[in-house]
Amino acid sequence: MVKWALEHDGACSWSVMRDMMTTATLTRDERRVMAFNARHNVTAGYSISFRSISPRTKGAIALTARAGLSQDEVDRLWADHGPDIQALNTIAHLRILSLPYSTPGRALTARQREVLGWVGDGKTVQDIACLLGLNPATVEKHLRLARDALSVETTAQAVLKASFQNQIFTFDA
């Protein structure tokens, strides 16, 4: 289902795995995962793959049926409730995407986020210095420290990465 999720958007019945098993398109490792899942009664369900805004990211969720429920029974349930289930999972996915990302390294300071936000709005170092009542060297220092904290080389990369990680352009509580 991971392969399917990487290549598709939307919902998919796990019945596709039966087809993969009969056509021998699974690798040895994939067959081991299937056997592991079967030993733990993870044999029926649906996967939902969400549309991504970046070619380097993908979101998906596996909805596992309770033990003893067949895939045919799950497919009948999905026929009745699938659109609602998919809508609720899409809302949860979008909410998760909007959560701030907690970096394993150093987090951006409030001032670094503010300066990157102004850069993202198209302001120059001189403009930002004037807006914040700082000298340009201090603004440059905040940008350098932000680049270091985000492990990037350019300020443009810092704005992009901080934006993807929901560290700038957010509401403060």
N, C-alpha and C positions, 0 to 999 in steps of 0.2 A: 504494500500500500504506500510505502514511502516513495517508491519509483513513480507510482501513479500520481501521488500528490505533487511531486516535483514537476511533472509534465502537464498537469491539468488544474483547473479551477472548478469548484463545485463539490457535489456530493457523489460518493461512489459506494455501492454495495460491496461487501466483502465476497460476494459470489464471484467476483472476477478472479479471486485467488484459486477457486476451484478450477476455473478454466486454465489458469497458469499451471496448476499442478498436472492437469491432464495433457497439456501440450508441451510439457517439459521445458518451459522457458525460465524456470527458477534456477538460480545458482545453488551450489551445495550449501553455502552459508545461509541463503534464504530458506532453504528447506530445513536447516537446523533451527532457524527462528520459528518457522511454522510448527515444527515438532515441539519446541519449548512452549509455544502458546497453547498448543493442544493439551499438553500435560497440565497446564494451568487453567483449562476450560475457557480459553480466549479463542473462540472459534467462529463467532458471528458478530456482525456489527456494520458500521458505516464509517467512512472517513470523509472528512470535509477539508478541502484544500482552498485556501483563501487567496484571492488575487493580491499580488504584491506590487508595490510601487518601485521596487528595486530589483534588478536582475540577480542580485547577490543574496536576497533574502526570500524566505518562503514560510508561510504559516500554515499549519494544518492541525487537525485534531482527530483522534480516533475515538469513536463512540462504541464502546464494547458492550455487547448484550450480556445479560446475566447468564450464568451457567445453566445449561439445559435448554436454552432457547435456540431454535434452529435458525439458519439464515433465511429460510423461506418465511418463518414467522416474523423475523425482523423486517424483511422486505414488505410484508403486509402492513406492519405497524408504520413503516416509513411511507407507504402509499397513503395512509390516513393522516399522518402527522409530520411528514418530512419537511414541507415548507416552513412550518412553525419552528421545528427543531433547528433547521438550517439558519433561519433568521435570528433565533436566540444565540446561536453559536457565533454568527457573524458579528452581532452586537458585542458579545464578550471579547471576541478577537480584536475589534476596533478599540475597545476600552483598554485592553492590555497593551496595544500598540501606543496608546497615548500616555502610558505610565512613564515617569522619568527612569532613565537607565542608570543603574548604580555601577560605576566603573570599578574594576578590580584594583586599579591604581589610584592615583590622586584625583579627587573630584574637582570640578571647576568651582572657583569662588564666585560669589554673587557678582563681584566687579568684573571678573573674566567673562561671565555669562552676559553681563550688560554690554561690555565692549564688543564681544562677538555679535551680539544682537544688533548693535549699531552698524557694524561692518556688513552684516547681512541685509540691513536696510539701505546700503549703498553709501554710507558716510565714510569720509576719509579720516585719517588719523588726526588731522588738524580739526576737522568738524567735531569729532568725538571729544577731543581735548577741550574745545570750547563748550560743548554741551554739558560736559561733566565737571568743568572747572579744574581740569588737570593740565599738566604740561604734556606735550607730545611724547616726550621720552617715557613718561609714566604709562601712557596709553600703549606704547610699543612694548613696554615691560609686561603689561597685562596680556597682550597678544602673544608674546613669546612664551610666557608661563602657561597660557591656555594651549598653545601648540604642543608644548612639552607634556602637559597633563593628558592630552588626547593622543599623543604619540603620532603626530603628523608633521609634515615638513612646511606646509604653506598655510597662510591664514584662510585661504579659500577652502582648503581641506578641513580646517578646524571648524569653520562655519557649517560645512556640510555634515561632518561627523557629529558635531554637537546637536545639530538640528535632527538628524536621524535618531540620536539617542535621547531626544526630547529634553535636552539640557538648556536649550534656549527657546525663545518664543513660547514660553509657558506662563501660566498664571501662578503667582506666588500665593500660598495659603495665608 
